[in-house]
Amino acid sequence: MMEREPERIMTPEEARRDHWQMLRYMTINALIGVAIGAITAAALIWLNIGAVGTHIVRSTSPVLATLMVVVPFALLFGGAAAASSIALLPYRRKFKR
């Protein structure tokens, strides 16, 4: 008969270290999502999908128009990546509650 592994009890120092690891994990995922969103928006502009690139070129303020396309994409993808990283946190595998 196999013996059960004893449950690990989290000390305050372990909890602090674990929280920093989780924050680092979520931040890295969010930054990757922001990068993917910015690349997607750049591709949208470059490929001129929906004439977005043409509208930006003809705009009186092309920098502002570009930012108005890229920033929402980056924030949306970054938020989605952060949310999915929260859902996929390996916390329950590390410490049983």
GUVEXGU-967190 format. One record per residue: residue number from 1; residue in one letter; z, x, y of N, C-alpha, C in turn. Coordinates in Angstrom, 2 decimals, always signed. Each point is the difference from the previous one (the first is absolute). Example, Ala and Ser with C-alpha at 12.3 -4.5 7.8 and 13.67 -1.06 7.14 Angstrom:
2
1  A  +7.80  +13.19  -5.69  +0.00  -0.89  +1.19  +0.00  +0.90  +1.20
2  S  -0.72  -0.35  +1.05  +0.06  +0.82  +1.19  +0.73  -0.77  +1.09
//
This chain:
97
1  M  +0.00  +0.84  -1.17  +0.00  -0.84  +1.17  +0.00  +0.89  +1.25
2  M  -0.87  -0.34  +0.96  -0.11  +0.81  +1.22  +1.09  -0.36  +0.98
3  E  +0.55  +1.02  +0.64  +1.00  -0.23  +1.03  -0.69  -0.27  +1.32
4  R  +0.60  -0.90  +0.77  -0.53  -0.30  +1.33  +0.37  +1.13  +0.94
5  E  -0.92  +0.29  +0.92  +0.27  +1.00  +1.01  +1.03  -0.56  +0.98
6  P  +1.01  +0.77  +0.37  +1.01  -0.52  +0.93  -0.64  -0.30  +1.36
7  E  +0.47  -1.07  +0.64  -0.53  -0.38  +1.31  +0.43  +1.01  +1.05
8  R  -0.95  +0.33  +0.87  +0.31  +0.91  +1.09  +0.59  -0.79  +1.15
9  I  +1.07  +0.48  +0.54  +0.60  -0.64  +1.17  -0.38  +0.85  +1.21
10  M  -0.51  -0.66  +1.01  -0.49  +0.71  +1.18  +1.15  +0.37  +0.94
11  T  +0.13  +1.27  +0.29  +0.99  +0.46  +0.98  -0.60  -0.15  +1.39
12  P  +0.84  +0.01  +1.04  -0.54  -0.11  +1.37  -1.03  +1.08  +0.34
13  E  +0.22  +1.21  -0.48  -0.94  +1.09  +0.27  -1.33  -0.26  -0.72
14  E  +0.06  -0.46  -1.24  -1.22  -0.35  -0.74  -0.74  -1.14  +0.70
15  A  +0.74  -0.98  +0.49  -0.61  -1.13  +0.69  -0.71  +0.47  +1.26
16  R  +0.63  +0.87  +0.76  -0.61  +0.53  +1.22  -1.28  +0.77  -0.33
17  R  +0.04  +0.85  -1.00  -1.17  +0.78  -0.40  -1.11  -0.93  -0.51
18  D  +0.40  -1.02  -0.77  -0.97  -0.95  -0.53  -0.67  -0.80  +1.12
19  H  +0.78  -0.38  +1.02  -0.57  -0.76  +1.12  -1.02  +0.84  +0.76
20  W  +0.30  +1.28  +0.21  -0.96  +0.88  +0.68  -1.26  +0.16  -0.83
21  Q  +0.15  +0.10  -1.32  -1.18  +0.10  -0.87  -0.85  -1.26  +0.08
22  M  +0.67  -1.17  +0.01  -0.74  -1.26  +0.10  -0.72  -0.11  +1.34
23  L  +0.66  +0.39  +1.09  -0.64  -0.05  +1.32  -1.20  +0.94  +0.07
24  R  +0.14  +1.18  -0.58  -1.11  +0.96  -0.03  -1.16  -0.59  -0.80
25  Y  +0.30  -0.60  -1.12  -1.02  -0.62  -0.86  -0.74  -1.11  +0.76
26  M  +0.75  -0.86  +0.68  -0.62  -1.10  +0.74  -0.80  +0.52  +1.20
27  T  +0.49  +1.02  +0.68  -0.71  +0.55  +1.15  -1.32  +0.63  -0.41
28  I  +0.03  +0.75  -1.08  -1.24  +0.62  -0.49  -1.02  -1.07  -0.38
29  N  +0.46  -1.05  -0.68  -0.92  -1.08  -0.37  -0.54  -0.71  +1.23
30  A  +0.84  -0.24  +1.00  -0.45  -0.66  +1.23  -1.02  +0.87  +0.73
31  L  +0.24  +1.31  +0.07  -0.95  +0.89  +0.67  -1.34  +0.06  -0.73
32  I  +0.04  -0.02  -1.32  -1.24  -0.05  -0.77  -0.75  -1.31  +0.29
33  G  +0.74  -1.10  +0.08  -0.62  -1.28  +0.33  -0.61  -0.01  +1.40
34  V  +0.69  +0.62  +0.97  -0.54  +0.10  +1.36  -1.30  +0.80  -0.01
35  A  +0.00  +1.10  -0.74  -1.22  +0.82  -0.08  -1.14  -0.77  -0.64
36  I  +0.27  -0.73  -1.06  -1.04  -0.79  -0.66  -0.52  -1.09  +0.95
37  G  +0.91  -0.64  +0.74  -0.42  -1.02  +0.97  -0.86  +0.57  +1.10
38  A  +0.36  +1.18  +0.51  -0.81  +0.64  +1.04  -1.37  +0.40  -0.53
39  I  -0.05  +0.51  -1.22  -1.28  +0.38  -0.61  -0.86  -1.24  -0.22
40  T  +0.63  -1.10  -0.43  -0.74  -1.26  -0.21  -0.59  -0.51  +1.31
41  A  +0.80  +0.04  +1.07  -0.50  -0.44  +1.31  -1.11  +0.91  +0.49
42  A  +0.15  +1.31  -0.22  -1.06  +0.93  +0.41  -1.29  -0.28  -0.76
43  A  +0.12  -0.31  -1.29  -1.18  -0.34  -0.80  -0.64  -1.30  +0.50
44  L  +0.84  -0.96  +0.38  -0.49  -1.27  +0.53  -0.82  +0.24  +1.27
45  I  +0.51  +0.88  +0.86  -0.71  +0.31  +1.24  -1.25  +0.82  -0.29
46  W  +0.12  +1.02  -0.82  -1.11  +0.91  -0.28  -1.15  -0.71  -0.70
47  L  +0.33  -0.87  -0.95  -1.04  -0.75  -0.72  -0.50  -1.21  +0.79
48  N  +0.61  -0.24  +1.15  -0.38  -1.08  +0.91  +0.04  -1.36  -0.69
49  I  +1.02  -0.23  -0.79  +0.16  -1.27  -0.70  +0.38  -1.07  +1.02
50  G  -0.74  -1.06  +0.02  +0.25  -1.08  +0.97  -0.30  +0.42  +1.42
51  A  -0.81  +1.02  +0.18  -0.39  +0.53  +1.31  +1.20  +0.50  +0.80
52  V  +1.07  +0.38  -0.68  +1.20  +0.51  +0.68  -0.32  +1.29  +0.74
53  G  -0.72  +0.90  -0.67  -0.36  +1.27  +0.64  -0.84  -0.22  +1.25
54  T  -0.95  -0.91  -0.06  -0.85  -0.31  +1.15  +0.83  -0.56  +1.15
55  H  +0.91  -0.90  -0.31  +0.86  -0.57  +1.04  +0.88  +1.07  +0.64
56  I  +0.49  +0.91  -0.79  +0.85  +1.07  +0.54  -0.81  +0.92  +0.90
57  V  -1.21  +0.36  -0.42  -0.85  +0.89  +0.80  -0.37  -0.66  +1.33
58  R  -0.25  -1.28  -0.01  -0.40  -0.72  +1.22  +1.19  -0.40  +0.87
59  S  +1.20  +0.21  -0.47  +1.19  -0.39  +0.74  +0.17  +0.84  +1.26
60  T  +0.65  -0.57  +1.01  +0.28  +0.76  +1.21  +1.12  +1.02  -0.24
61  S  +0.82  -0.26  -1.02  +1.07  +0.93  -0.37  -0.03  +0.21  -1.51
62  P  -0.88  +0.90  -0.47  -0.14  +0.18  -1.45  +1.25  +0.53  -0.70
63  V  +0.81  +0.79  +0.71  +1.23  +0.53  -0.62  +0.97  -1.14  -0.29
64  L  +0.18  -0.88  +0.99  +0.88  -1.14  -0.19  -0.52  -0.93  -1.10
65  A  -1.30  -0.23  -0.01  -0.59  -0.86  -1.04  +0.19  +0.60  -1.38
66  T  -0.17  +1.32  -0.11  +0.20  +0.68  -1.28  +1.45  -0.12  -0.45
67  L  +0.92  +0.23  +0.94  +1.43  -0.13  -0.34  +0.36  -1.42  -0.42
68  M  -0.66  -0.99  +0.61  +0.29  -1.39  -0.35  -0.49  -0.36  -1.39
69  V  -0.88  +0.80  -0.56  -0.45  -0.20  -1.38  +0.83  +0.86  -0.96
70  V  +0.21  +1.26  +0.35  +0.64  +0.95  -0.91  +1.50  -0.26  -0.15
71  V  +0.71  -0.24  +1.10  +1.47  -0.14  -0.06  +0.43  -1.18  -0.88
72  P  -0.57  -1.20  +0.16  +0.42  -1.09  -0.90  -0.29  +0.28  -1.48
73  F  -1.14  +0.62  -0.28  -0.30  +0.37  -1.39  +1.04  +0.96  -0.53
74  A  +0.32  +1.03  +0.79  +0.97  +1.00  -0.43  +1.37  -0.63  -0.22
75  L  +0.43  -0.85  +0.92  +1.32  -0.65  -0.14  +0.03  -0.95  -1.20
76  L  -1.08  -0.75  -0.19  -0.05  -0.94  -1.12  +0.06  +0.73  -1.34
77  F  -0.83  +1.03  -0.15  -0.01  +0.75  -1.25  +1.31  +0.77  -0.20
78  G  +0.54  +0.56  +1.09  +1.28  +0.70  -0.10  +1.13  -0.93  -0.40
79  G  +0.02  -1.19  +0.58  +1.03  -0.98  -0.37  -0.14  -0.47  -1.44
80  A  -1.23  -0.20  -0.43  -0.23  -0.42  -1.39  +0.43  +1.09  -0.98
81  A  -0.30  +1.24  +0.34  +0.41  +1.11  -0.87  +1.52  +0.16  -0.03
82  A  +0.65  -0.17  +1.16  +1.47  +0.08  +0.04  +0.62  -1.14  -0.81
83  A  -0.55  -1.19  +0.13  +0.53  -1.14  -0.75  -0.18  +0.20  -1.51
84  S  -1.14  +0.50  -0.40  -0.21  +0.22  -1.43  +0.89  +1.13  -0.51
85  S  +0.29  +0.98  +0.84  +0.90  +1.08  -0.45  +1.42  -0.52  -0.16
86  I  +0.40  -0.96  +0.84  +1.33  -0.61  -0.15  +0.06  -0.76  -1.32
87  A  -1.07  -0.74  -0.29  -0.03  -0.78  -1.24  +0.00  +0.89  -1.23
88  L  -0.54  +1.20  +0.12  -0.13  +0.90  -1.14  +1.04  +1.11  -0.03
89  L  +1.04  -0.12  +0.81  +1.04  +1.05  +0.00  +0.58  +0.19  -1.39
90  P  +0.17  +1.23  -0.43  +0.51  +0.27  -1.35  +1.52  -0.08  -0.09
91  Y  +0.64  -0.74  +0.91  +1.46  -0.02  +0.08  +0.67  -0.55  -1.25
92  R  -0.51  -1.08  -0.53  +0.66  -0.61  -1.18  -0.08  +0.88  -1.23
93  R  -1.01  +0.83  -0.07  -0.10  +0.92  -1.15  +1.00  +1.13  +0.12
94  K  +0.33  +0.39  +1.22  +0.94  +1.11  +0.20  +1.44  -0.43  -0.26
95  F  +0.38  -1.08  +0.64  +1.38  -0.47  -0.10  +0.01  -1.44  -0.45
96  K  +0.68  -0.28  -1.07  +0.08  -1.38  -0.49  +1.08  -0.73  +0.79
97  R  -0.31  -1.23  +0.35  +0.96  -0.78  +0.78  +0.75  -0.93  -0.90
//
